Amino acid sequence: LNVTDVREVVETVVGGSVATELLDGPRRFPVLVRLPDEMRANADAVGGILLTGRRGERVPLSRIARISETQAPETINHENAERRLVVQTNVRGRDVGSFVAEARGRVDVALSLPAGYRVAWGGQFENQARATARLALVVPLSVTIIFLLLFVTFGRLRQAGLVLLNVPFALVGGVAALWIRGLTLNLSASVGFIALFGVAVLNGVVLVTAVNRLREDGRPLRDAVLTGAATRLRPVLMTALVAALGFVPMALSQGAGAEIQRPLASVVIGGVVTSTLLTLMVLPTLYELLERRMLRHVNDD
């Protein structure tokens, strides 16, 4: 008996093989040949399959093979010349990072792998970890560049830092929006925070620039702050509303890709609300306090 011939017979009767095709107009249907289900699950029936030798001898399969039922992967995949078995899962109701951390801890305790085996966590978690590492470099670099640009614009460290205060207030609103909607902090939400920083800083620049221009025209500090806040109320609100309303369809999305759109839009909307309140209420007050203290130091000197 030829080993290849035996393997083909076993593959046909147990797994099935395509014998021909059934034509139905333009459609083609493969015709699969194999044993009935009740016989394929019976070791004695499989062992009774007759094999034909080179001279026409008829030999049952049980005479040349040990037949038993075992559990094994349906297919054996390879990657980088190594066998790979993939276990997939969908995470809902929590962030992928905390789920993998908990799962990894339990696997390390409960699973003892023999020599030559290893466990690797990939998929969306791997992509998120790679992107998070990049964001850990991009976000501080972006904030630093924004601060330098603000310093070049105003020429004063205190005013650049004052405008940059919009960033933590925006963070509070973004995190609160995620918590209220029951969403998790994922990669799309992190990208939303970066987009939010630009809107928050822009509103602060608009207000501080207006107040500085009024002071350069000779207005007293209190009058410049009140007038600047009043005249820049509509531009700040318009900027905030455009950013917030533009993301409302994404925040309410339920179709394909909603799991990416909802966190990003919720972060931007929530952060815009809190940063706008800071710009219109807290920022003018802090501006006056800092500038009044600076004028007091100048007079004392």
C-alpha positions as CSV (number, residue, x, y, z in Angstrom):
1,L,0.0,0.0,0.0
2,N,1.2,3.5,-0.8
3,V,1.0,5.9,2.1
4,T,-0.3,8.7,-0.1
5,D,-3.1,6.6,-1.4
6,V,-4.2,5.6,2.1
7,R,-4.1,9.2,3.3
8,E,-6.3,10.3,0.3
9,V,-8.9,7.6,1.1
10,V,-9.0,8.5,4.8
11,E,-9.3,12.2,3.9
12,T,-12.1,11.5,1.5
13,V,-14.3,9.3,3.7
14,V,-13.7,11.3,7.0
15,G,-13.0,14.9,5.9
16,G,-14.5,14.8,2.5
17,S,-13.2,15.8,-0.9
18,V,-14.7,17.5,-3.9
19,A,-15.6,14.9,-6.6
20,T,-17.2,17.2,-9.2
21,E,-19.3,20.3,-9.6
22,L,-23.1,20.8,-10.1
23,L,-23.9,23.5,-12.7
24,D,-27.1,25.5,-12.2
25,G,-27.0,28.3,-14.8
26,P,-24.1,30.6,-14.0
27,R,-23.8,29.1,-10.5
28,R,-21.5,26.2,-9.6
29,F,-21.9,24.0,-6.5
30,P,-19.2,21.6,-5.4
31,V,-20.2,18.0,-4.8
32,L,-18.5,16.6,-1.7
33,V,-18.0,12.9,-1.1
34,R,-17.6,11.5,2.4
35,L,-19.1,9.0,4.9
36,P,-22.4,9.9,6.7
37,D,-22.0,11.7,10.0
38,E,-22.9,8.6,12.1
39,M,-20.2,6.5,10.4
40,R,-17.5,9.2,10.6
41,A,-17.9,9.3,14.4
42,N,-17.7,5.6,14.7
43,A,-14.1,4.1,15.0
44,D,-15.3,0.6,13.9
45,A,-17.0,2.0,10.8
46,V,-13.9,4.0,9.9
47,G,-11.7,0.9,10.5
48,G,-13.8,-1.1,8.2
49,I,-13.0,1.0,5.2
50,L,-11.4,-1.2,2.5
51,L,-8.2,-0.2,0.9
52,T,-7.0,-1.6,-2.5
53,G,-3.5,-2.8,-2.9
54,R,-1.3,-2.7,-6.0
55,R,-2.5,-6.2,-7.0
56,G,-6.1,-5.7,-6.2
57,E,-6.0,-6.9,-2.6
58,R,-8.8,-5.6,-0.3
59,V,-7.5,-4.7,3.2
60,P,-9.5,-3.0,6.0
61,L,-8.0,0.2,7.4
62,S,-8.0,-1.2,10.9
63,R,-5.3,-3.8,9.8
64,I,-2.7,-1.1,9.0
65,A,-3.6,1.8,11.4
66,R,-4.6,2.5,15.0
67,I,-7.9,4.4,15.0
68,S,-8.8,6.6,18.0
69,E,-10.6,9.8,18.8
70,T,-8.5,12.8,20.0
71,Q,-8.9,16.5,20.4
72,A,-6.7,18.6,18.1
73,P,-6.7,21.9,16.2
74,E,-8.7,21.8,12.9
75,T,-5.7,23.4,11.2
76,I,-2.1,24.0,12.1
77,N,-0.9,27.5,11.2
78,H,2.7,28.6,10.9
79,E,4.4,32.0,11.4
80,N,8.1,32.6,11.1
81,A,8.7,28.8,10.8
82,E,6.9,28.2,14.1
83,R,3.5,26.6,14.7
84,R,0.9,29.0,15.9
85,L,-2.5,28.4,17.6
86,V,-4.7,31.5,17.9
87,V,-7.3,32.0,20.7
88,Q,-9.6,34.9,19.9
89,T,-11.9,36.9,22.1
90,N,-14.0,40.0,21.8
91,V,-13.9,42.5,24.7
92,R,-17.0,44.4,25.7
93,G,-17.9,46.7,28.6
94,R,-14.3,47.4,29.5
95,D,-11.0,48.6,28.0
96,V,-8.7,46.1,26.3
97,G,-5.7,47.0,28.3
98,S,-7.1,46.1,31.7
99,F,-8.7,43.0,30.3
100,V,-5.4,41.8,28.9
101,A,-3.6,42.6,32.2
102,E,-6.1,40.5,34.2
103,A,-6.1,37.7,31.6
104,R,-2.4,37.6,31.5
105,G,-2.2,37.4,35.3
106,R,-4.6,34.5,35.4
107,V,-2.9,32.6,32.5
108,D,0.5,33.0,34.1
109,V,-0.9,31.4,37.3
110,A,-3.0,28.6,35.8
111,L,-1.1,27.7,32.7
112,S,2.2,25.8,32.8
113,L,3.7,25.5,29.3
114,P,6.1,22.8,28.3
115,A,9.5,23.7,26.8
116,G,9.3,25.3,23.4
117,Y,5.9,26.9,23.9
118,R,5.2,30.6,24.6
119,V,2.2,32.9,24.8
120,A,2.0,36.2,22.9
121,W,-0.8,38.7,23.3
122,G,-1.6,40.4,20.0
123,G,-4.4,41.8,17.9
124,Q,-6.0,45.0,18.9
125,F,-4.1,45.0,22.2
126,E,-0.8,44.9,20.4
127,N,-1.8,47.7,18.1
128,Q,-3.0,49.8,21.0
129,A,0.2,49.2,23.0
130,R,2.2,50.3,20.0
131,A,0.1,53.4,19.4
132,T,0.1,54.2,23.1
133,A,3.9,54.2,23.2
134,R,3.9,56.6,20.3
135,L,1.4,58.8,22.0
136,A,3.5,58.9,25.1
137,L,6.1,60.7,23.0
138,V,3.8,62.7,20.7
139,V,1.6,64.2,23.4
140,P,4.3,65.7,25.6
141,L,6.1,66.9,22.5
142,S,2.9,68.6,21.2
143,V,2.2,70.3,24.5
144,T,5.8,71.6,24.6
145,I,5.6,72.9,21.1
146,I,2.2,74.6,21.9
147,F,3.8,76.2,25.0
148,L,6.7,77.5,23.0
149,L,4.4,79.0,20.4
150,L,2.3,80.6,23.1
151,F,5.4,82.1,24.6
152,V,6.5,83.5,21.3
153,T,3.0,84.9,20.7
154,F,2.6,86.7,24.1
155,G,6.2,87.1,25.2
156,R,5.3,86.2,28.8
157,L,5.7,82.9,30.5
158,R,2.8,83.6,32.8
159,Q,0.3,84.2,30.0
160,A,1.5,81.2,28.0
161,G,1.0,79.0,31.1
162,L,-2.4,80.7,31.7
163,V,-3.6,79.7,28.3
164,L,-2.2,76.2,28.7
165,L,-4.4,75.8,31.8
166,N,-7.2,75.0,29.3
167,V,-5.6,71.6,28.7
168,P,-6.2,70.0,32.1
169,F,-9.7,71.5,32.2
170,A,-10.4,70.0,28.8
171,L,-9.0,66.7,30.1
172,V,-11.5,66.8,33.0
173,G,-14.4,67.3,30.6
174,G,-13.3,64.5,28.3
175,V,-12.9,62.0,31.1
176,A,-16.2,63.0,32.5
177,A,-17.9,62.5,29.2
178,L,-16.5,59.0,28.9
179,W,-17.6,58.1,32.4
180,I,-21.2,59.5,31.9
181,R,-21.6,57.5,28.6
182,G,-20.0,54.4,30.1
183,L,-17.2,54.3,27.5
184,T,-13.6,53.2,28.0
185,L,-10.4,55.1,27.4
186,N,-9.0,53.6,24.2
187,L,-6.9,54.7,21.3
188,S,-9.6,56.7,19.6
189,A,-10.3,58.6,22.8
190,S,-6.7,59.4,23.2
191,V,-6.7,60.8,19.6
192,G,-9.8,62.8,20.6
193,F,-7.8,64.4,23.5
194,I,-5.1,65.6,21.1
195,A,-7.8,67.2,18.9
196,L,-9.4,68.7,22.0
197,F,-6.1,70.4,23.1
198,G,-6.1,72.5,19.9
199,V,-9.6,73.8,20.4
200,A,-9.1,74.6,24.1
201,V,-5.8,76.5,23.5
202,L,-7.4,78.4,20.6
203,N,-10.1,79.8,22.8
204,G,-7.6,80.9,25.4
205,V,-5.5,82.6,22.8
206,V,-8.5,84.5,21.4
207,L,-9.4,85.9,24.9
208,V,-5.9,86.7,26.1
209,T,-5.0,88.4,22.8
210,A,-8.1,90.6,23.1
211,V,-7.3,91.7,26.6
212,N,-3.7,92.4,25.8
213,R,-4.7,94.6,22.9
214,L,-7.1,96.6,25.1
215,R,-4.4,97.1,27.7
216,E,-2.0,98.3,25.0
217,D,-4.7,100.9,24.0
218,G,-4.5,102.3,27.5
219,R,-7.5,100.6,29.2
220,P,-7.2,99.9,32.9
221,L,-6.6,96.2,33.9
222,R,-10.1,95.5,35.2
223,D,-11.8,97.3,32.3
224,A,-9.6,95.5,29.8
225,V,-10.5,92.1,31.3
226,L,-14.3,92.7,31.4
227,T,-14.4,94.3,28.0
228,G,-12.2,91.6,26.4
229,A,-14.3,88.8,27.9
230,A,-17.5,90.4,26.7
231,T,-16.3,91.1,23.2
232,R,-14.8,87.7,22.7
233,L,-17.8,85.8,24.2
234,R,-19.4,85.1,20.8
235,P,-16.2,84.1,19.0
236,V,-15.3,81.7,21.8
237,L,-18.9,80.2,21.8
238,M,-18.9,79.9,18.1
239,T,-15.6,78.0,18.1
240,A,-16.8,75.7,20.8
241,L,-20.2,75.1,19.2
242,V,-18.7,74.3,15.8
243,A,-16.3,71.8,17.4
244,A,-19.0,70.3,19.6
245,L,-21.9,70.1,17.2
246,G,-19.7,68.8,14.4
247,F,-19.0,65.7,16.6
248,V,-22.6,65.0,17.7
249,P,-23.4,62.6,14.8
250,M,-20.3,60.6,15.6
251,A,-21.2,60.6,19.3
252,L,-24.6,59.2,18.5
253,S,-23.4,56.7,15.9
254,Q,-24.6,53.1,16.1
255,G,-23.4,51.7,12.8
256,A,-20.2,50.2,11.6
257,G,-17.2,51.8,13.3
258,A,-19.3,53.3,16.1
259,E,-16.9,51.8,18.7
260,I,-14.2,54.1,17.4
261,Q,-16.3,57.2,16.7
262,R,-18.2,57.4,20.0
263,P,-15.2,57.7,22.3
264,L,-13.4,60.2,20.1
265,A,-16.5,62.4,19.7
266,S,-17.5,62.2,23.4
267,V,-14.1,63.3,24.5
268,V,-14.1,66.3,22.2
269,I,-17.7,67.4,23.2
270,G,-17.1,67.0,26.9
271,G,-13.7,68.7,26.9
272,V,-15.0,71.6,24.8
273,V,-17.8,72.3,27.4
274,T,-15.4,72.5,30.4
275,S,-12.6,74.3,28.5
276,T,-15.2,76.9,27.3
277,L,-16.4,77.5,30.8
278,L,-12.8,78.0,31.9
279,T,-12.1,80.4,29.1
280,L,-15.2,82.5,29.8
281,M,-15.2,82.4,33.6
282,V,-12.0,81.3,35.2
283,L,-9.4,82.5,32.7
284,P,-10.3,86.2,32.9
285,T,-10.2,86.0,36.7
286,L,-6.8,84.3,36.8
287,Y,-5.5,86.8,34.2
288,E,-6.4,89.8,36.4
289,L,-4.9,88.2,39.5
290,L,-1.6,87.4,37.8
291,E,-1.3,90.7,36.1
292,R,-2.3,92.6,39.3
293,R,0.3,90.7,41.2
294,M,2.9,91.4,38.6
295,L,2.1,95.2,38.6
296,R,2.4,95.1,42.4
297,H,5.9,93.6,42.2
298,V,6.9,96.2,39.6
299,N,5.6,99.1,41.8
300,D,7.4,97.7,44.8
301,D,10.7,97.5,42.9
